[in-house]
Amino acid sequence: MNNLTRLINLIDEKIANAGDRQTMTSAQTRHAGHAILRELAASEGASFQDSGSDYSLRLAGVRSTCTHGHFGLLGNWKASARRQISQSEQTPEEMGL
């Protein structure tokens, strides 16, 4: 399995295990999202920044940003990783080479 695919699945699992965000307070949601990012930093070498309104994540060579919180950032990172996977699967002809 591709490392990016593995990380997408890992993030999906962590999000699913974080609890029902519909029933969480804003503070609980922020705490749960931040905990996932800390876990990814410790176990996968991710780096992230949180300025309170702007968020960024770099993991496995993929960088993403978001202005809608930790869970939005994780979703944006997964979308960027999927794009990178898709691009790497293209033939040279499909890439215009």
PyMOL commands that set and color helices and strands:
alter all, ss='L'
color gray80, all
select helices_A, chain A and resi 3-17+21-23+26-44+69-88
alter helices_A, ss='H'
color red, helices_A
select strands_A, chain A and resi 47-50+55-59+62-66
alter strands_A, ss='S'
color yellow, strands_A
deselect
rebuild
show_as cartoon
